[in-house]
Every structure is written in structure tokens, then in C-alpha cells.
């Protein structure tokens, strides 16, 4: 008797968590000497003429978007009849088959942190450097003022402000330990645009992985922190003369200030997040 696979019934429901689909598949004509073996192997049977087969765990529904096989329940009402209830729903990242390209669960948090800055907002709403212009009296050896005051001198100022710092955590079940990735990416900044920001705005602050099945899979968490000023260091050097500015390839801001890149760049897109 040829193996036959048919879709007997299909029920679609929708609630606050999205769509759910329950399909009932019937497999006939499959024979095996062991009852458990018949029920197990028939789950992977393919119809001899139509090619229809029982969907497997994690597979997407062919019509309803985004839902995947979340549960398969088998029963055998007859020695050569096997019925499989296929339940589709939204699978969280922790329930996915281990994969380094599967969708991730995302957690975003933004808090205010106190940071030192040399930038202030002027009356026009522009970010400008904080500085003070001043003059001082020119004195003789006895401390008496002579002549006019000095030419205006400029000194950079530091202020402490509360800055919104955003942290993104992405979670996924993967087949391998993230140890090599952590050595490559932690402590680096994005070389190209990610999370709708240009390069150097996101610092990889951690990659963590835990296994509960002896290393067959790992629950991996990727953590990134955003710096609204980009991850560069503002360097103050002793000369305001642009002919004597630091030469590190980073732009100078004038007034004895230059930006230094202290974090190496890596391509975050290679993580397939």
C-alpha cells in the first residue's frame, strides 16, 4: 500500500499574541514492526504522489506569515493510520532551533548617566564647545600693572551633564559557544552603520553564552551601548596653533582640541543580528 499524507482539518485563531494555526495531518499506508517506531517514522513520511509531508518543528506555515511549528502531537487510531496535530505560533528566540542567523529577541533600555563633556547647546540649538575667553593684566617685576591687558586668552571648559545612554541586548539560541566572537567583538565599535546610526556610535560591551544541554546549544546574549557623541575621546593638547596639532588621522576641533579613536572597529553586521 502506497504511503499517503493528507491535511484533514485546519483551524486559524488570533489573539493578542498574533495568529495561531492548528492543522491535522493523516498518514496512511506506513508499516513498521514496532508500534513506537511506526508512530515516530510516519511523522517523516512523504505522500507517494503529491509529495505532501508532515511539517517539522520550527518550519514556517506556508500561508500564515511569521508563525512556526511549535508543537507536534501524534496518535494512532488504527494500525496503519497515524494522525499528527501540528500547532503553529510565534516561537521566541529561546525556542528556536540553534542557529547563528535566526531572528533575535531584543531588549532596549535607555538611562541617564553622568558624563564629562566639553560641549554645550547654544541659543540656536547647536552643539558647541564650552570655553572661556579672558584677559589678564601685564605686570612688572614688582607686580605693578604696565601697559594694557593681554590679548584675549581662551581656555576649554569641562562640564558634567546627564546623557541618555541606550543599551541594546539581543538574544538568540545558537549551536556554538560564543567564546571566539567575544574575543573578536567585545571592546570594539561598529565600522559601518547599525541601529540607524553611523559608524562608531555603538560599542560592543559584552557577549555572553550559557548552555544547559552539555554544549549542544547556547543561549547567547549580545550587548551594545550607544554613545550620542560617538565613541571617540576628546583630547586637549597644549597648542592652539593648528600647525602644531596632533597627527593621529582624526579631525581637530580647533582651540587645542582633537578627537582620538581609541576603540578598534569591527563589522557588526557579520554577526547576523
C-alpha positions as a LaTeX table, in Angstrom:
\begin{tabular}{lrrr}
\hline
Residue & $x$ (\AA) & $y$ (\AA) & $z$ (\AA) \\
\hline
Unk1 & 0.00 & 0.00 & 0.00 \\
Unk2 & 1.41 & 3.38 & $-1.03$ \\
Unk3 & 2.06 & 5.96 & 1.67 \\
Unk4 & $-0.50$ & 8.76 & 1.72 \\
Unk5 & $-0.32$ & 12.10 & 3.57 \\
Unk6 & $-3.36$ & 14.36 & 3.76 \\
Unk7 & $-4.25$ & 17.58 & 5.56 \\
Unk8 & $-7.55$ & 16.71 & 7.24 \\
Unk9 & $-8.53$ & 19.92 & 9.08 \\
Unk10 & $-7.09$ & 23.37 & 9.68 \\
Unk11 & $-8.14$ & 25.92 & 12.32 \\
Unk12 & $-6.86$ & 29.52 & 12.48 \\
Unk13 & $-7.25$ & 31.70 & 15.58 \\
Unk14 & $-5.97$ & 35.14 & 16.52 \\
Unk15 & $-5.42$ & 36.76 & 19.92 \\
Unk16 & $-3.19$ & 39.42 & 21.48 \\
Unk17 & $-0.14$ & 37.29 & 20.63 \\
Unk18 & $-0.94$ & 37.06 & 16.93 \\
Unk19 & $-2.11$ & 34.18 & 14.76 \\
Unk20 & $-2.23$ & 30.51 & 15.77 \\
Unk21 & $-2.86$ & 27.63 & 13.41 \\
Unk22 & $-3.73$ & 24.03 & 14.25 \\
Unk23 & $-3.50$ & 21.53 & 11.38 \\
Unk24 & $-4.36$ & 17.83 & 11.50 \\
Unk25 & $-2.36$ & 15.59 & 9.16 \\
Unk26 & $-3.18$ & 11.94 & 8.49 \\
Unk27 & $-0.60$ & 9.42 & 7.32 \\
Unk28 & $-1.74$ & 6.05 & 5.92 \\
Unk29 & $-0.08$ & 3.02 & 4.43 \\
Unk30 & 3.01 & 3.13 & 6.63 \\
Unk31 & 4.07 & $-0.16$ & 8.15 \\
Unk32 & 6.70 & $-0.93$ & 10.76 \\
Unk33 & 7.02 & $-3.91$ & 13.12 \\
Unk34 & 7.33 & $-1.74$ & 16.21 \\
Unk35 & 4.40 & 0.44 & 17.34 \\
Unk36 & 6.59 & 3.27 & 18.62 \\
Unk37 & 8.74 & 3.06 & 15.52 \\
Unk38 & 5.65 & 3.32 & 13.30 \\
Unk39 & 4.42 & 6.44 & 15.10 \\
Unk40 & 7.85 & 8.08 & 15.01 \\
Unk41 & 8.87 & 7.24 & 11.45 \\
Unk42 & 5.46 & 8.01 & 9.97 \\
Unk43 & 5.97 & 11.60 & 11.16 \\
Unk44 & 8.63 & 11.97 & 8.44 \\
Unk45 & 6.68 & 10.20 & 5.70 \\
Unk46 & 6.05 & 11.81 & 2.30 \\
Unk47 & 3.00 & 11.20 & 0.13 \\
Unk48 & 3.97 & 9.00 & $-2.80$ \\
Unk49 & 2.05 & 11.03 & $-5.38$ \\
Unk50 & 1.58 & 14.61 & $-4.09$ \\
Unk51 & 4.84 & 14.98 & $-2.17$ \\
Unk52 & 2.94 & 16.32 & 0.85 \\
Unk53 & 4.59 & 15.63 & 4.20 \\
Unk54 & 4.06 & 16.38 & 7.87 \\
Unk55 & 5.63 & 19.79 & 8.76 \\
Unk56 & 8.52 & 19.62 & 11.22 \\
Unk57 & 9.34 & 21.66 & 14.31 \\
Unk58 & 10.34 & 25.24 & 13.56 \\
Unk59 & 9.06 & 25.25 & 9.97 \\
Unk60 & 7.04 & 28.27 & 8.88 \\
Unk61 & 3.40 & 27.95 & 7.85 \\
Unk62 & 3.06 & 28.07 & 4.05 \\
Unk63 & 0.29 & 30.71 & 4.16 \\
Unk64 & 0.02 & 32.46 & 7.55 \\
Unk65 & 3.05 & 34.73 & 7.99 \\
Unk66 & 5.58 & 34.54 & 10.85 \\
Unk67 & 4.12 & 31.51 & 12.66 \\
Unk68 & 6.22 & 28.36 & 13.07 \\
Unk69 & 5.58 & 24.81 & 14.16 \\
Unk70 & 5.74 & 24.98 & 17.94 \\
Unk71 & 4.38 & 21.54 & 18.86 \\
Unk72 & 3.70 & 18.19 & 17.17 \\
Unk73 & 1.40 & 15.61 & 18.81 \\
Unk74 & 0.93 & 12.15 & 17.29 \\
Unk75 & $-1.74$ & 9.49 & 17.77 \\
Unk76 & $-2.52$ & 6.23 & 16.03 \\
Unk77 & $-6.25$ & 5.40 & 15.88 \\
Unk78 & $-5.51$ & 2.40 & 13.66 \\
Unk79 & $-2.53$ & 0.16 & 12.98 \\
Unk80 & $-1.91$ & 1.85 & 9.62 \\
Unk81 & $-3.35$ & 5.31 & 10.36 \\
Unk82 & $-1.32$ & 8.00 & 12.10 \\
Unk83 & $-2.68$ & 11.43 & 12.97 \\
Unk84 & $-0.44$ & 14.39 & 13.81 \\
Unk85 & $-1.69$ & 17.64 & 15.30 \\
Unk86 & 0.57 & 20.47 & 14.19 \\
Unk87 & 0.37 & 23.64 & 16.30 \\
Unk88 & 1.79 & 26.87 & 14.82 \\
Unk89 & 2.58 & 30.04 & 16.76 \\
Unk90 & 5.22 & 32.70 & 17.33 \\
Unk91 & 8.38 & 30.99 & 18.54 \\
Unk92 & 10.60 & 33.03 & 20.91 \\
Unk93 & 14.32 & 33.01 & 20.24 \\
Unk94 & 14.87 & 30.61 & 23.16 \\
Unk95 & 12.60 & 28.03 & 21.49 \\
Unk96 & 14.18 & 28.21 & 18.03 \\
Unk97 & 16.42 & 25.50 & 16.68 \\
Unk98 & 20.05 & 26.56 & 17.33 \\
Unk99 & 21.12 & 28.92 & 14.54 \\
Unk100 & 23.56 & 31.79 & 14.04 \\
Unk101 & 21.21 & 33.51 & 11.58 \\
Unk102 & 17.78 & 33.08 & 13.23 \\
Unk103 & 15.75 & 36.10 & 14.42 \\
Unk104 & 16.72 & 37.54 & 17.81 \\
Unk105 & 14.83 & 38.72 & 20.86 \\
Unk106 & 15.53 & 42.40 & 21.51 \\
Unk107 & 15.65 & 44.35 & 24.76 \\
Unk108 & 16.27 & 48.12 & 24.70 \\
Unk109 & 16.84 & 50.33 & 27.74 \\
Unk110 & 17.83 & 53.99 & 28.00 \\
Unk111 & 19.03 & 55.63 & 31.20 \\
Unk112 & 20.70 & 58.91 & 32.09 \\
Unk113 & 24.37 & 58.72 & 33.03 \\
Unk114 & 26.61 & 61.48 & 34.34 \\
Unk115 & 29.41 & 62.22 & 31.88 \\
Unk116 & 32.02 & 64.91 & 31.49 \\
Unk117 & 31.60 & 66.91 & 28.32 \\
Unk118 & 33.12 & 69.91 & 26.59 \\
Unk119 & 30.01 & 70.57 & 24.55 \\
Unk120 & 27.07 & 72.83 & 25.37 \\
Unk121 & 23.95 & 73.85 & 23.47 \\
Unk122 & 23.91 & 77.46 & 22.29 \\
Unk123 & 20.81 & 79.66 & 21.93 \\
Unk124 & 20.34 & 78.41 & 18.36 \\
Unk125 & 20.22 & 74.79 & 19.50 \\
Unk126 & 23.66 & 73.87 & 18.13 \\
Unk127 & 26.28 & 71.79 & 19.95 \\
Unk128 & 29.33 & 73.99 & 20.53 \\
Unk129 & 32.49 & 73.72 & 22.57 \\
Unk130 & 32.40 & 75.11 & 26.10 \\
Unk131 & 35.15 & 77.66 & 26.64 \\
Unk132 & 36.01 & 80.86 & 28.49 \\
Unk133 & 37.75 & 83.89 & 26.99 \\
Unk134 & 39.65 & 86.04 & 29.46 \\
Unk135 & 42.39 & 88.64 & 29.71 \\
Unk136 & 44.92 & 89.35 & 32.43 \\
Unk137 & 46.96 & 92.32 & 33.47 \\
Unk138 & 50.62 & 92.56 & 32.41 \\
Unk139 & 52.74 & 93.21 & 35.50 \\
Unk140 & 56.31 & 94.38 & 36.06 \\
Unk141 & 58.79 & 92.66 & 38.38 \\
Unk142 & 57.25 & 94.40 & 41.37 \\
Unk143 & 53.73 & 93.30 & 40.45 \\
Unk144 & 52.59 & 96.66 & 39.17 \\
Unk145 & 50.36 & 96.80 & 36.07 \\
Unk146 & 52.11 & 98.10 & 32.99 \\
Unk147 & 50.50 & 98.98 & 29.70 \\
Unk148 & 47.27 & 97.39 & 28.59 \\
Unk149 & 45.86 & 93.98 & 29.36 \\
Unk150 & 46.90 & 90.90 & 27.46 \\
Unk151 & 45.25 & 89.78 & 24.29 \\
Unk152 & 42.21 & 87.53 & 24.96 \\
Unk153 & 43.12 & 84.00 & 26.00 \\
Unk154 & 40.81 & 81.01 & 25.53 \\
Unk155 & 40.55 & 78.01 & 27.81 \\
Unk156 & 38.39 & 74.97 & 27.28 \\
Unk157 & 35.84 & 74.12 & 29.92 \\
Unk158 & 34.57 & 70.79 & 31.23 \\
Unk159 & 31.04 & 70.34 & 32.49 \\
Unk160 & 29.13 & 67.38 & 33.93 \\
Unk161 & 25.82 & 66.58 & 32.27 \\
Unk162 & 23.25 & 63.81 & 32.30 \\
Unk163 & 23.45 & 62.00 & 28.96 \\
Unk164 & 20.91 & 59.42 & 27.69 \\
Unk165 & 22.80 & 56.17 & 27.14 \\
Unk166 & 20.96 & 53.40 & 25.29 \\
Unk167 & 21.78 & 49.71 & 25.74 \\
Unk168 & 20.55 & 47.07 & 23.31 \\
Unk169 & 20.58 & 43.37 & 24.25 \\
Unk170 & 19.92 & 40.78 & 21.56 \\
Unk171 & 19.29 & 37.12 & 22.44 \\
Unk172 & 19.37 & 34.01 & 20.30 \\
Unk173 & 19.84 & 30.25 & 20.68 \\
Unk174 & 22.98 & 29.22 & 18.80 \\
Unk175 & 24.76 & 25.91 & 18.12 \\
Unk176 & 28.27 & 27.04 & 19.13 \\
Unk177 & 29.96 & 28.69 & 22.09 \\
Unk178 & 30.29 & 32.46 & 21.58 \\
Unk179 & 33.81 & 32.47 & 23.01 \\
Unk180 & 35.54 & 33.29 & 19.73 \\
Unk181 & 33.02 & 36.02 & 18.93 \\
Unk182 & 33.50 & 37.63 & 22.33 \\
Unk183 & 37.26 & 37.90 & 21.74 \\
Unk184 & 36.70 & 39.44 & 18.32 \\
Unk185 & 33.89 & 41.90 & 19.03 \\
Unk186 & 33.79 & 42.93 & 22.70 \\
Unk187 & 35.51 & 46.29 & 23.14 \\
Unk188 & 35.07 & 47.32 & 19.51 \\
Unk189 & 32.79 & 49.82 & 17.77 \\
Unk190 & 30.70 & 49.47 & 14.63 \\
Unk191 & 32.69 & 50.01 & 11.44 \\
Unk192 & 29.55 & 50.64 & 9.38 \\
Unk193 & 26.08 & 51.95 & 10.18 \\
Unk194 & 23.94 & 49.84 & 12.56 \\
Unk195 & 20.73 & 50.50 & 14.51 \\
Unk196 & 20.08 & 53.56 & 12.30 \\
Unk197 & 23.32 & 55.23 & 13.43 \\
Unk198 & 26.58 & 55.99 & 11.60 \\
Unk199 & 29.91 & 54.26 & 12.37 \\
Unk200 & 31.49 & 54.41 & 15.86 \\
Unk201 & 28.24 & 55.14 & 17.73 \\
Unk202 & 27.84 & 51.62 & 19.17 \\
Unk203 & 30.29 & 49.81 & 21.45 \\
Unk204 & 30.03 & 46.05 & 21.95 \\
Unk205 & 30.13 & 45.75 & 25.74 \\
Unk206 & 29.51 & 42.03 & 26.13 \\
Unk207 & 28.75 & 38.68 & 24.50 \\
Unk208 & 27.51 & 36.04 & 26.94 \\
Unk209 & 26.57 & 32.40 & 26.37 \\
Unk210 & 25.17 & 29.67 & 28.61 \\
Unk211 & 24.46 & 26.03 & 27.83 \\
Unk212 & 22.13 & 23.66 & 29.68 \\
Unk213 & 22.49 & 20.67 & 27.35 \\
Unk214 & 26.17 & 19.90 & 27.54 \\
Unk215 & 27.19 & 22.21 & 24.69 \\
Unk216 & 24.63 & 21.17 & 22.08 \\
Unk217 & 23.23 & 24.72 & 22.11 \\
Unk218 & 23.96 & 28.07 & 23.75 \\
Unk219 & 21.64 & 30.88 & 24.83 \\
Unk220 & 23.68 & 33.84 & 23.60 \\
Unk221 & 23.19 & 37.49 & 24.58 \\
Unk222 & 24.84 & 40.32 & 22.64 \\
Unk223 & 25.08 & 43.69 & 24.38 \\
Unk224 & 25.78 & 47.06 & 22.74 \\
Unk225 & 25.88 & 50.58 & 24.21 \\
Unk226 & 25.25 & 53.76 & 22.26 \\
Unk227 & 27.21 & 56.95 & 22.81 \\
Unk228 & 25.33 & 60.01 & 21.50 \\
Unk229 & 28.71 & 61.75 & 20.95 \\
Unk230 & 30.19 & 58.65 & 19.23 \\
Unk231 & 32.89 & 56.54 & 20.89 \\
Unk232 & 35.79 & 58.95 & 20.46 \\
Unk233 & 37.94 & 60.66 & 23.05 \\
Unk234 & 38.29 & 64.43 & 23.16 \\
Unk235 & 41.99 & 65.28 & 23.60 \\
Unk236 & 43.18 & 68.64 & 24.83 \\
Unk237 & 46.70 & 69.47 & 23.69 \\
Unk238 & 48.86 & 72.44 & 24.73 \\
Unk239 & 48.97 & 74.30 & 21.42 \\
Unk240 & 46.09 & 76.11 & 19.78 \\
Unk241 & 48.25 & 76.70 & 16.72 \\
Unk242 & 46.85 & 74.41 & 14.01 \\
Unk243 & 50.37 & 73.96 & 12.64 \\
Unk244 & 51.24 & 72.06 & 15.81 \\
Unk245 & 48.18 & 69.86 & 16.14 \\
Unk246 & 48.35 & 66.12 & 16.96 \\
Unk247 & 48.69 & 63.92 & 13.90 \\
Unk248 & 46.59 & 60.83 & 14.52 \\
Unk249 & 44.35 & 61.00 & 11.47 \\
Unk250 & 41.35 & 62.17 & 13.48 \\
Unk251 & 39.77 & 65.59 & 12.99 \\
Unk252 & 40.80 & 68.55 & 15.13 \\
Unk253 & 38.18 & 70.88 & 16.51 \\
Unk254 & 40.41 & 73.92 & 16.85 \\
Unk255 & 41.08 & 75.66 & 20.15 \\
Unk256 & 43.60 & 72.99 & 21.13 \\
Unk257 & 41.19 & 70.05 & 20.83 \\
Unk258 & 41.27 & 66.89 & 18.72 \\
Unk259 & 39.21 & 63.71 & 18.50 \\
Unk260 & 41.02 & 60.41 & 19.02 \\
Unk261 & 39.70 & 56.98 & 18.10 \\
Unk262 & 40.61 & 54.63 & 20.94 \\
Unk263 & 38.32 & 51.68 & 20.12 \\
Unk264 & 39.05 & 49.43 & 17.12 \\
Unk265 & 36.34 & 48.95 & 14.52 \\
Unk266 & 34.70 & 45.65 & 13.51 \\
Unk267 & 31.85 & 44.81 & 11.19 \\
Unk268 & 28.86 & 44.18 & 13.47 \\
Unk269 & 26.72 & 43.13 & 10.51 \\
Unk270 & 28.76 & 39.92 & 10.30 \\
Unk271 & 27.01 & 38.79 & 13.50 \\
Unk272 & 23.76 & 38.45 & 11.50 \\
Unk273 & 21.68 & 40.05 & 14.23 \\
\hline
\end{tabular}
